[in-house]
């Protein structure tokens, strides 16, 4: 992403108001899939914010990441309701099958994994999301079917 692209995104929000930092970071991440550390300096220059403040926001909010995610980004809910419905077993199954842990992307760049505190379907847990698809009431059998489906996609 070029400095001009960052400037253009910032201009959509006025670019100088610190309260616009999160939407700007969200737009950049939506545009390229992550926030490269090299982009942080350009945002800081454009918004006249210290880079340390931007790094603080990026590391505080789990939605942001410095590294590219996989083609299929898996989010698994570990909130109370999903936890009570055995999401830990599903998490372990995903980690074992794909050989990745929270925050990691597999060697092929196909799958990444993120543990989240809630996906907003507490009455239908456990819940996993893959990109923008959400699966509720997931058990070991349905997890195997879901992962097989995505492993067979290119």
N, C-alpha and C positions, 0 to 999 in steps of 0.2 A: 504494500500500500504506500503510495507516494504522499509526501507532505501536503501536496495540493488536494489530494482526496480527503485527507484528515481535515484540512481547512474547510473544504466544501461541506463535509458532514457537520463540522462545528458551526458553520454559518447557518445551517438549518435551525440551530438552537440559539443563535446569537453568538455563541462561541466564547463569551467572556464571563458568563454567569456560572459560578462554581456549582450551583444546584443542577446544572445541565451535564455535569461530568458523567453521571451514571448512564443517562440516555445516549450520550455520545459513545461511551465504551460499549454499550449494548449494540449500537448501530455498527460500530467497527467490527465487533465480534460476529454479528450476523452477516456482515459483508465478507469476511475472510475466514471465519470459523474459530478464531482465537485472537488474542492481543499480543502481537510480537513486542518484545521489550524495546525494540528500536522505535516503535510507534509511540511509546510512552513519552519520549523526549519531544517528539513533534507535537503531541497533545499539550504537553507542559508549555512549550513555547507559544503555541497558538492561544492557550487559555491563560497564560501567565500564572501557572500553578507549579509549585515545586514538584519534581518527579517523585519525591518521597511520598507526597500526598496521594498521587495517582497510584503508586504501588500499594499504598495502604488500602485504598478502595478495592483494588483488584484482588488483593490477598484476603481482605475481609469478607467479600461476597463470593460465595461458592460458585455462582453462575459464571464468573469470569475465569479464564484460563490463559496461561502464557504459551501453551503448546497446542498444536493442532489436535483435534479429537479424531477419532476414527470415522470412517465413512458411516458407520452405524454407532451412534453414541447411546450407550445403555445407561439409563438412570434407574436405580433401584431404591425404593422407599424403605427407610429404616425407622420411620415414625412409630409411635406407640402401637397403633392399630395393626400396622403391617408386621411389626416385631412380634406382636401377640399371635399373629397368624403365620409365623415361621419364615419370615423373609430372610432370616439369617441362613437358613438351609439353602434358599435360592441363591443368596449372595455367594456362599461357598461353592455351589454348583457352577455358577457363572465363572468365578475365579479359577476353579479347577479346569473347566472345559476350555476356557479361552486363554488361560495362563496370563491373566492380568489382574491387577489389584486396583483399588480406588485411585483415580487420578492417572491411570496408565492407559496407554494405547498399545495394542499388540504389534508385533514386528512388521506385519503386512500393512498396518494402517487401516485395517478393516473395522476393528472394534475398539472402543474406549469405554471405560467404566467410571461411573460417578455414583457415590452413595449420597442420597439426599434425605433431608428430614421429613419431607412430605411431598406427595404428588397430587394431593387434593381429592382423593377418592377413598377416604378412610373407611367407609362402610363397605368397600369392595376389595379390600386388601387380601393378600399382598399385591402391590402394584409395581409394574416396571414400565418404563417408557423407552422406546427406541426411536430416536429422532423425534418425530411428532406423532408417533403412534403409541397408544397406551393400552396396556393389557392388565385387566383386573382379575382378581380371584385366581392368580397364578399358583399352580402347584408344580411339583417336580415333572410330571408328565407334560403339562402344557408348556413349561419352560423349555423342555427338550424339543418340543415341536416348534416353538417360536425361534429358538436359536438355530435349529436346522434350517428353517426357512431363510433366515438371514445369512447363514453360512453358505447357502447355495446361490445367493444373489451375487452379482458382480458389482 
